[in-house]
Amino acid sequence: MSTDDPLQPSAHTDRGSNLSGNAKRKMRSAARLYAVQALFQMESSGQTVERVMVEFEDHRFGAVYDGDEMQEGDPRHFRTVMQDAVNYQAAIDQLTDRALVAKWPIARIDPTLRALFRAAGAELTQTDTPPKVVITEYVDVARAFFPEGKESKFVNAVLDHMAREAKPEAF
């Protein structure tokens, strides 16, 4: 396959093989933030998951904006979350809907939160990441997007409900 094949990992894939556990955790955390941004971008622009993943890996991971360098993301974790969020979106959205108040189905919530619930739902249902880690990580993502709001408490409550349904044995 050509090196431009969007389904193949980019050059970023091998980064991090000699990093400490803390550095790897930071890269996974950054990958989660990037996944939420990428899922939001996919929904708003209609781009394919492959195109968005390549764009983020090649142009956003570790990018410098106004003199501030962005954290490098873990490309393997990013791709897993993205592909699972897209491939299992219907089931994740149903899980999210069951966790939301009946008057607020997923289609009515903020698109950033919708992207966050899809990314978190992908991790909760398709990976072995402990649910409490998923909840903590995505509540932190919510705080990054909504630093002044109550969204992080809302995200915590919804993700707790989703996690208890998806992996009751973890509680």
N, C-alpha and C positions, 0 to 999 in steps of 0.2 A: 504494500500500500504506500501511497505517497506520504511524505511528511506533513502535507497539508490536510490530510484526512481528519475531519473534525471528530471522528469517533475514536481516534488514536490519542493517547495522552500526549500533551505538549511537552516541550523541554522542561517545563516546571515540575513534571512528575517525579523526577529523581531528587529534587531538592529535599533537604531535611533528613536524609538517611544517616547523617553523622551528628544530629542535633540531640541536645539533652531532652529529657522528658518534659520539662517546663516549656522549652521552645516548641516542642511538638504540640503541646496543649494549646499554646498561643496560636499556632498555625491552624489547628482545628477550629478554635474559636473564631478566627478570622474567616475561615472557610464557611462557617455558618452565617456570618454577617454577609459575606459575598453571595451566598446562596439565596438569602432573602432578597438582596438587591437584584440578583439575576432573575429570580422568579417574578419579581415585580416588573422588571424590564420586559420579560417575555410576555406577560399579560398585557402590558400597556402598548407594546410595539408589534406584537404578533410574530416576533422572531422565533426561530426554532431553538430547541434546547442546545443542539450542537453548536449553532452559531454563537449563542450567548456564552456558553462555556468557554469556547475558544477566545472570545473577546475578553472575558474576565481574566482568564489565565495569562493571556498575552499582554493585556494593557492595563489591568486594574490591580492585580496582585503586586504589591510592593511599589505601586506607582507613587509619584511625588506630586502633591497638590499644594500650591501656595507655600512651598518650602517644607511641608510636612510629608514624611514618607509613610505610606500605608503599610500595614503589617503584611508580610508574605502569607498567603493562604496555603493550606494543605490541599494540593490538587486532587489527590485520591479521595479525600473526604468530601470535597466540594463536588466532584463528579458523582459520587455515590448519592449524596443528598439530592442533587439536581435530578439525576436519572430516576431515582425512586419517587421523588415528589411528582414528576411528570407521569411515570408509568403507573403509579398507584393513586393518582389524583382523585379519582371518583371515590374510592374507599376512604381516603384521608379526609376529603370534604364531608363525607357522611359522618365520620367519626367526629369531626369538628362541629358539624351541625348538632349532633347529639349533646355536645358539651356547651353549646351556646343557648342562650335564652330563646324560647320559641319565637319571639317577635323579631329576633335578629339572626336570620339564617346567614350563612357564610357569604352569600351573594350581596348582602347589605352592609357588610363591615368594610372598614378601611382597606384599600388594596395592599397596603404595606403589611397590615396585620394578617390579611388573607395569605400573603406570601410567607409570612412567618409561620403561620399554622401549618401550611403545606410542608415547609422544610422540617419543622419540628415533628409533624406527623409522620414524615418519611423516616426520620430517625427512630421514633417511637415504635413504628410498626415493622420496619425492615432491617434494623441493625440490632446489635447486642449492646449498644450504649445504654448504661443504666438510666432508667426513666428520670431519676432525680438529677442526674447530670444534664440530661436533655432540658428539663424544666429550668434549671439554673442558667444554663447557657443561653437559652432563648429569651428568658426574662432579661438577661443582660443585653441581648440584641434589641429588645423592645426599649430598654432604657437609652440605648444609643440613638434610636430613631425618634424617641419621644421623651427627651430628658426632663421636661417640665410637667408631663401629663400623668394621668392615672393608668395609662395603658399597661404599664408593667404589672400592676396588680391584677388587671383584667386578664393579661396573658398568663400569669401564674395560675389563676383560677381555672381558666379554660384548659391549659396544658395539664394541670393536675387531674382534671376530670378525664381528659383523653388518655393520660398515662394509666390511670386506674382501670379504665376499660380495656386498653390495649395489652397491659401487662399487670394484671391484678396480683400475680404472684410476687411482684417486687415490693408490695406494700404490706 
